[in-house]
């Protein structure tokens, strides 16, 4: 019996099929077909998530909070947690790896790129609705499962330390870009410490392929990969969502039409709890996130590709360059993006 089959059988008895699911860079994910139905089996990357129990505790709080709302208020399916035969939410295998199981959202699909503006409208609505559903859940109830995650100053300090220690020749473009624009890494954290932006419950990784579309209606029915749910700034979420969805990978430009569709529909939901400062710091967030991710990719490249999965030693460097070029495109279109935010607000 394979180790993977043995793990799956901790959550269901009769297993007929196990296939890889998705292309996440952190966890290993599988779709399992069992006699009782399909479910998602996932190995939690223990090097990234030091305390898997805290992840599951956060998911339990999230699920319980959403379940308390009326069905009319809920327009997203949140995957339910499955337990082992012994009633546990985690299984630890012989290699000390942690596994968990979640319900599989049937008749759904993820996409790797925006197909139509209708997709962008759905994504904006879904992320805004997710934030709205959790806007009355105290972020203090959740564990911070990834300390310093999306804390740009911490990533900059890490980069500076790695750059001094790395045996690799620095890439001139990345080095110079970081030096020139590192001044805005403190924008959101300073606003948070000044009390201008409030800690809320965030998804943490709302990139495009974490939204599940209904295969029949093309409506988004779920937001998945909830490992990174934690206290944070919703600005990190909307910034990361726009980074993922509006990135034209052919030339690393920022697509304003897609951004307009996402922002309008996001703010139709999130605007119900947004303050004037929340609106004010939207553009700084949109500008910051690709810079931050480029910083992370480049640091990982210099550090021997320890964090993100790669297919070759140069992949993280190329990822970093693409993010910095995207950031350049965003800064070149600042006036237009600010106009979109203003229009969406009204």
C-alpha angles and dihedrals in degrees: 000000000000119000091239092054090047090053093049090051090062087073101034135014109220112046120182103170141014120186134169114263127204129340105262118166096219116035131039109239132190138181110227124199111205135170089256093050141276125314140170118251117197135182108214112224101241092193090061100033106043094183111040090174089066091053091055092045089055092050091051091052091047093049093046092050094050092045090059091064124086117264090243090063095051118079098161131067113230111204111248123231117249120207132217122252087268093054098255125137092214134046121202114204130208091274088055092248117148121232132186136181130218134182115272115238102229125217091019137120139189124221132209098214140021109271100185138359086256087066090053092050090051092049092050091049094046095051092044091048091049090053091045093051090054098036090100094048112097109241088212089073091066130080118241093237094179110038111206092012107150090005098131097192089057091052090050092051090048091051092050091053094045093046090057093049102039119109091206123101107254118247105243096214095051094042093050094044092053092047093050099047105027089106094085097053089096097053100102099031091052090050089050094050090048089055094245094118123041129221110248137166109283135187094223099206112042097159117152099264092057090070115086118213123205106247092222105040100025087228118138109249103172146021111213142183094066097172091108096052104130144125110300147112117301085218089074089056098048091042092052092045091054091045090055099041102037097046110114099203093195091072103000092246128148113246110224096191092058091044091053092052093048096045095047093052095038093054092046084070105025092041087076089076102020120119126208088260090053088058093043094056097047095094094047087053093050090051095043103051100065089044090051094048092046088052090052094047092048093047090051090050091053090046096054099267096286099152113034121052112249137185094207137013094256098051097093090049091054090046090053093050091050092052093048091050089050089051089052090053091050093051091049089056099043095124092050093048092049088052091053091052091050092049092048091050093056 
